Amino acid sequence: MAQQAEASTLGMWIFLVTEVMFFGGLFTAYLIYRIWYPEAWAEGSRELDIQLGAFNTAVLIGSSLTMALAVRAAQTNKQRATVGWLISTMVLGLVFLVVKFFEYKHKYDLGHIPGPNFHFEGVHASQVEIFLSLYFAMTGLHALHMLIGFGIMTAITIMAVRGRFSSEWSTPVELAGLYWHFVDIVWIFLFPLLYLVDRAGHFA
């Protein structure tokens, strides 16, 4: 069982490394364009709702805590606690996705969806469209990973309800926790990169 757990954990870490490389391409494109168009990046960032972004950040930090508690409960034979913490993690993930949906809807209502119907009255409209394209690409990909994580959590919760986990075998919960923490960490980077561009200078 120990060898199986080690092999599974190594496989998950290798998978997460490939995910880091995948997101790394988007982060690189973001960095290059931000260097080229700093004024447009600040202008585009101010179009994002920093309060909703901060709220979602707090939600995901909370979900990382509940996920860690779920892993600990599974490792200590606390079946009911495991189920409860997993459900709490899923609820927080759902809250995040609902908030993100309303953010997207607001952008749609304003005509800020990049494409033929894009509308922006600022000075750097074309460059702001690039910023928003990266915003939707990066947050959309992150939301997709959240949806995948939600499916994983559903399966893990069903297994927990059936009493499949114990101190001797809790590997699936631990692997799900690694994946969930990775998704949360990605957002920790996305929030300042997208929502906090030149905010200090703007408020000053």
C-alpha positions as CSV (number, residue, x, y, z in Angstrom):
1,M,0.0,0.0,0.0
2,A,2.9,2.4,0.8
3,Q,4.5,1.7,-2.5
4,Q,1.2,2.3,-4.3
5,A,0.7,5.6,-2.5
6,E,4.2,6.8,-3.4
7,A,3.7,5.9,-7.0
8,S,0.4,7.6,-7.2
9,T,1.7,10.7,-5.5
10,L,4.7,10.9,-7.9
11,G,2.3,10.5,-10.8
12,M,0.2,13.4,-9.5
13,W,3.3,15.6,-9.1
14,I,4.4,14.9,-12.6
15,F,0.9,15.8,-13.9
16,L,1.0,19.1,-11.9
17,V,4.4,19.9,-13.4
18,T,2.9,19.6,-16.9
19,E,0.0,21.9,-15.7
20,V,2.5,24.5,-14.5
21,M,4.2,24.4,-17.9
22,F,0.8,24.8,-19.5
23,F,-0.1,27.9,-17.5
24,G,3.4,29.1,-17.8
25,G,2.9,29.8,-21.5
26,L,-0.1,32.1,-20.7
27,F,1.9,33.8,-17.9
28,T,4.8,34.4,-20.3
29,A,2.4,36.0,-22.9
30,Y,0.9,38.1,-20.1
31,L,4.4,39.4,-19.0
32,I,5.5,40.3,-22.6
33,Y,2.3,42.2,-23.3
34,R,2.4,43.9,-20.0
35,I,5.9,45.2,-20.7
36,W,4.8,46.4,-24.1
37,Y,1.5,48.1,-23.0
38,P,1.8,49.1,-19.3
39,E,-0.8,51.9,-19.6
40,A,-3.3,49.6,-21.4
41,W,-2.7,46.9,-18.8
42,A,-3.5,49.3,-16.0
43,E,-6.6,50.6,-17.8
44,G,-7.9,47.1,-18.5
45,S,-7.3,46.0,-14.9
46,R,-9.4,48.8,-13.6
47,E,-12.3,47.4,-15.6
48,L,-12.2,44.3,-13.3
49,D,-14.2,44.2,-10.1
50,I,-11.5,44.0,-7.4
51,Q,-14.1,43.3,-4.7
52,L,-15.4,40.2,-6.4
53,G,-11.8,39.1,-7.1
54,A,-10.8,39.6,-3.5
55,F,-13.9,37.7,-2.3
56,N,-13.2,34.8,-4.6
57,T,-9.6,34.8,-3.3
58,A,-10.8,34.5,0.2
59,V,-13.2,31.7,-0.9
60,L,-10.5,29.7,-2.4
61,I,-8.2,30.1,0.6
62,G,-11.0,28.9,2.7
63,S,-11.5,25.9,0.4
64,S,-7.8,25.0,0.7
65,L,-8.3,24.9,4.5
66,T,-11.3,22.7,4.3
67,M,-9.5,20.4,1.8
68,A,-6.5,20.1,4.2
69,L,-9.0,19.2,7.0
70,A,-10.6,16.6,4.8
71,V,-7.3,15.0,4.1
72,R,-6.4,14.9,7.9
73,A,-9.8,13.5,8.7
74,A,-9.4,10.7,6.2
75,Q,-6.0,9.9,7.6
76,T,-7.4,9.6,11.1
77,N,-10.4,7.4,10.4
78,K,-12.9,10.2,10.9
79,Q,-15.4,9.3,8.2
80,R,-18.2,11.8,8.9
81,A,-15.7,14.6,9.2
82,T,-14.1,13.6,5.9
83,V,-17.4,13.8,4.2
84,G,-18.3,17.1,5.8
85,W,-15.0,18.8,4.9
86,L,-15.2,17.5,1.3
87,I,-18.7,18.8,0.9
88,S,-17.6,22.2,2.4
89,T,-14.8,22.3,-0.1
90,M,-17.2,21.6,-3.0
91,V,-19.6,24.3,-1.7
92,L,-16.8,26.9,-1.6
93,G,-15.7,25.8,-5.1
94,L,-19.3,26.3,-6.3
95,V,-19.4,29.8,-4.8
96,F,-16.3,30.7,-6.6
97,L,-17.7,29.6,-10.0
98,V,-21.0,31.4,-9.4
99,V,-19.2,34.6,-8.7
100,K,-17.0,34.2,-11.7
101,F,-20.2,33.6,-13.8
102,F,-21.6,37.0,-12.7
103,E,-18.2,38.6,-13.5
104,Y,-18.3,37.2,-17.0
105,K,-21.9,38.2,-17.5
106,H,-21.1,41.8,-16.5
107,K,-18.3,41.9,-19.0
108,Y,-20.7,40.6,-21.7
109,D,-23.3,43.3,-20.8
110,L,-20.6,46.0,-21.2
111,G,-19.4,44.6,-24.5
112,H,-16.0,43.7,-23.1
113,I,-15.9,40.2,-24.7
114,P,-13.0,40.2,-27.2
115,G,-14.1,39.7,-30.7
116,P,-16.1,41.5,-33.5
117,N,-18.5,43.0,-30.9
118,F,-15.9,44.3,-28.6
119,H,-16.6,47.8,-27.3
120,F,-14.3,49.9,-25.2
121,E,-14.1,53.7,-25.0
122,G,-10.7,54.0,-23.4
123,V,-7.6,55.4,-25.1
124,H,-5.9,52.1,-25.5
125,A,-8.9,50.1,-26.8
126,S,-7.1,47.6,-29.0
127,Q,-4.4,46.9,-26.3
128,V,-7.1,46.5,-23.6
129,E,-8.8,43.9,-25.8
130,I,-5.5,41.9,-25.6
131,F,-5.5,42.2,-21.8
132,L,-9.1,41.1,-21.6
133,S,-8.4,38.2,-24.1
134,L,-5.7,37.0,-21.7
135,Y,-8.0,37.6,-18.7
136,F,-10.7,35.3,-20.2
137,A,-8.1,32.8,-21.3
138,M,-6.4,32.5,-18.0
139,T,-9.5,32.7,-15.7
140,G,-11.5,30.5,-18.1
141,L,-8.8,27.8,-18.0
142,H,-8.7,28.1,-14.3
143,A,-12.5,27.8,-14.0
144,L,-12.3,24.7,-16.2
145,H,-9.8,23.2,-13.7
146,M,-12.2,24.1,-11.0
147,L,-15.0,22.2,-12.8
148,I,-12.7,19.2,-13.2
149,G,-11.8,19.5,-9.5
150,F,-15.5,19.6,-8.6
151,G,-16.0,16.3,-10.5
152,I,-13.1,14.7,-8.7
153,M,-14.4,15.9,-5.3
154,T,-17.8,14.4,-6.1
155,A,-16.3,11.0,-6.8
156,I,-14.1,11.2,-3.7
157,T,-17.0,12.3,-1.5
158,I,-19.1,9.3,-2.7
159,M,-16.2,7.0,-1.8
160,A,-15.9,8.7,1.6
161,V,-19.7,8.2,2.2
162,R,-19.2,4.5,1.5
163,G,-16.4,4.3,4.1
164,R,-13.6,3.6,1.6
165,F,-10.9,5.6,3.4
166,S,-9.0,4.9,6.6
167,S,-5.6,5.6,8.2
168,E,-4.3,2.7,6.1
169,W,-5.5,4.0,2.8
170,S,-6.5,7.6,2.1
171,T,-4.4,8.2,-1.1
172,P,-7.3,9.4,-3.3
173,V,-8.2,12.1,-0.8
174,E,-4.6,13.2,-0.6
175,L,-4.1,13.3,-4.4
176,A,-7.4,15.2,-4.8
177,G,-6.0,17.6,-2.2
178,L,-2.8,18.2,-4.2
179,Y,-4.9,19.0,-7.3
180,W,-7.2,21.3,-5.4
181,H,-4.3,23.2,-3.7
182,F,-2.6,23.6,-7.1
183,V,-5.8,25.2,-8.6
184,D,-6.0,27.5,-5.6
185,I,-2.3,28.5,-5.9
186,V,-2.8,29.4,-9.6
187,W,-5.6,31.8,-8.6
188,I,-3.3,33.3,-5.9
189,F,-1.1,34.4,-8.9
190,L,-3.9,35.3,-11.2
191,F,-5.6,37.7,-8.7
192,P,-2.7,40.2,-8.4
193,L,-1.6,39.9,-12.0
194,L,-5.1,40.7,-13.3
195,Y,-6.9,42.7,-10.7
196,L,-4.1,44.7,-9.0
197,V,-2.2,46.2,-12.0
198,D,-1.2,49.7,-11.0
199,R,-3.9,49.9,-8.4
200,A,-1.7,51.7,-5.8
201,G,-1.0,54.5,-8.2
202,H,-4.6,54.8,-9.3
203,F,-5.9,55.1,-5.7
204,A,-3.2,57.4,-4.7
